[in-house]
């Protein structure tokens, strides 16, 4: 696309803040579905893309090679479309039950031209996912956010009427508990109990 603002001329893209930006970006990145050819599942949100794959613990080496080939193809596509793969923000997470965790490889994975060490926790939008899928980090962060809000409310509780305090509690704490709480459905009772206990002061 061509355009000009004052004396500046650009040959690619759109001016910042354009209403067409988000729509055209989705069209622009639609080809990222190429990861399906490598038997992975993509999940895209804005400029962040997650790639999911699964295997038996004994086939982890094959999955790593498959992922490296897939990412190389994505990187080549990005270069051809004036984008760049940010290896500094790329993370690798192996998920398995705690009793199978010892079978998961800990070696770094090739991502483009760099190596990425597997992490134990990653963030997908507003949800933290642990390697053992126990959601402890998510619950801990939720409880921490509730406590922080309750401490702030406590500092002003004598200056506000009861109905205003209840409104603040609902707005600043209950929203944290309600946000993405469906991801906790299949977790063990301990993290759920911790969250309920930690947020009990209201």
Secondary structure, DSSP 4 states (H G I P E B T S, - for coil): --EEETTEEESSS--TT-TTHHHHHHHHTGGGGGGGGGT-EEEEETTEEEEE----GGGHHHHHHHHHHHHHHHHHHHHHTT----GGG--EE----GGGGGGS--S-EEETTEEE-EESEEEETTEEEETTS--HHHHHHHHHHHHHHHHHHHHHGGGS-HHHHHHHHIIIIIHHHHTTGGGGTTS-HHHHHHHHHHTTT-
